[in-house]
Amino acid sequence: MFTTRPELTGDFGMVASTHWLASAAGMSVLERGGNAFDAAVTAGFVLQVVEPHLNGPGGDLPVLVWNETEGRATAVCGQGTAPASATIEHYTGLGLDLVPGTGLLAATVPGAFGAWLLMLERWGTWPLEDVLAPAISYAENGFPAIGRIAETIGTVERTFTEDWPTSAAVWMPEGRVPAAGSRLRSPGLAATYRRIADAARSTSGGREAGIAAARTAWYSGFVAEAIARFCAETAWRDSSGREHGGLLTGDDLAGWAATTEEPLGYDYHGARVLKTGPWGQGPVFLQQLALLSGFDLEAAGFLSADYIHTVTEAAKLAFADREAWYGDPEHTEVPMEALLGADYTTARRGLIGAEASLDLRPGSPDGRSPVLPASAPGASAPIGDGVGEPTVRADGRVSGDTCHLDVADRHGNLVSATPSGGWLQSSPVVPELGFCLGTRAQMFWLEPGLPASLRPGSRPRTTLSPSLALRDGRPWMAFGTPGGDQQDQWSLNFLLSVVHGGLNLQEAVDAPMFHSVHFPSSFYPRGSRPGGMVVEERVDPAVVAELRRRGHDVDVQGPWSLGRLSAVSRDSAAPGFLRAAANPRGAQGYAVGR
């Protein structure tokens, strides 16, 4: 099969991410004696600088790790929570029926910083000031503005100049949209991270004490104070068309901390796939695997009409359950064991027929009745909504996308991380800090009684979804992609390409992609397209015709338009090889290693 580049093979270390500078920075850490966790944190901070339209310091972060010393996998939750005063009544009292997709009202506690620090503290070996150094250098000295950054700034130019002058000052420093390839700097962010690094460096007590000092500076010190002041004392126009202040306070930040937990898992064709809990959409990947385990995809033929139809119909059922059942398990009961149970899955599998379903069909695990948002079934949106990167629409509606990175080191450790949020187009820049807040609260519903309803102190049901896979109880693969609701479709397609298509990592990344837009979007304005499917035009036209005959509303996109996957893997038998692959779409993702 044609590939755009080789699958990398070596035995020292591999880093794959959505930007070549982050991959190179992570690999430099491995070359200098750091482990996979040091490398991942370094690359993660670099991504905040060089992909500011896709993530930022004010954003969120889930991570899945395999630590070889402990001999187990762990999920790290860097998803910030809603402010204590963020009640449904507060928003509806402002005349809102949805949380705005931009601006201060959509902000949750910035969780990415705490998650990166927790990973570094628990499993890393480097001091914080060293892993921050590359990000500070790029922010101070500049980095090349990829075309997508310039396009994003161009799309929100009017918002910046008329409504968000603090953002215009950072991203249009000469009063105009920067040209693709020009040098961009983030001096405010550089100063913030330099101050954080100085706090860590000047603390006595060693590496861990430095990390603790940095965490305090962020969540209880000058960063928290600036965020609280900005939310309380300013108001900005958001996607509702009106001006609103924010709800985050210093107490909200001080009371939050990143956490770890046991990942959920499902066994599929010799692999155990691990995902985060239902505070994210990760388990929907496992539900799709459970449904597909009853079909012979190899007999159907890779990327045949039967194959794509079956995978898509399984996705519709799993994502319908996401809408009806997923939410922060600390605030709502999620029947996860039943949703992955054999009896429930068998019954659900029977709903997959020869024709495309046009209904949103959540199930009834343990006999419980599903509850859907009142607006979900009849909502509609352009079929391309959320497709590609960045997701900034021509009609001015603004969302954002995501980054991803994977790391494998020679010690046996694996990392899969999906940082997102705090996009430059999401919210006005806090001038004292040089970055903006995230907008993850837009994923809450303002209807009471739903698993994903807005609740003070709860986590929004994020779309961010890193993946790990084991073989014979040993670490095998770390993989993932940006893409919002598409993450657990594109990533699933990738895994199925490896397992059933017999493809190597790069072949599976390059393979034609497809996904469903049948179910409600997680992003403002929460639209859906019943029966909608998006495919790359490299899918056989005869297959597309057959899918349409079966009732799928197929939209054919460009040949290299869907998915931004990356992956690393290791052989289960020692002394095995490490492998890596990255996405060619968008001409910025790269894997490096030796």
Secondary structure, DSSP 8 states (H G I E B T S, - for coil): ---SS--EEESSEEEEESSHHHHHHHHHHHHTT--HHHHHHHHHHHHHHH-TTTB-TTSBEEEEEEETTTTEEEEEEE-----TT--HHHHHHTT-SS--SSSGGG-----HHHHHHHHHHHH--S-HHHHHHHHHHHHHH-EE--HHHHHHHHHTHHHHHHT-HHHHHHH-TTSS---TT-EE--HHHHHHHHHHHHHHHT-SS-HHHHHHHHHHHHHTSHHHHHHHHHHHH--EE-TTSSEE-----HHHHHT---EEE--EEEEETTEEEEE--TTBSTHHHHHHHHHHTTS-HHHH-TT-HHHHHHHHHHHHHHHHHHHHH-S-TTTS---HHHHT-HHHHHHHHTT--SS---S-----GGG------TTTTT----TTTT-SSS-B-TTS-B---B--EEEEETTS-EEEE--BB--TTTS-EETTTTEE---GGGGSBSSTTSTTB--TT----B----EEEEETTEEEEEEE---GGGHHHHHHHHHHHHHTS---HHHHHHS--EEE--S--SSTT----TTEEEEETTS-HHHHHHHHHTT-EEEEE-TT-S---EEEEE-SSSS--EEEEE--TTS--EEEE-
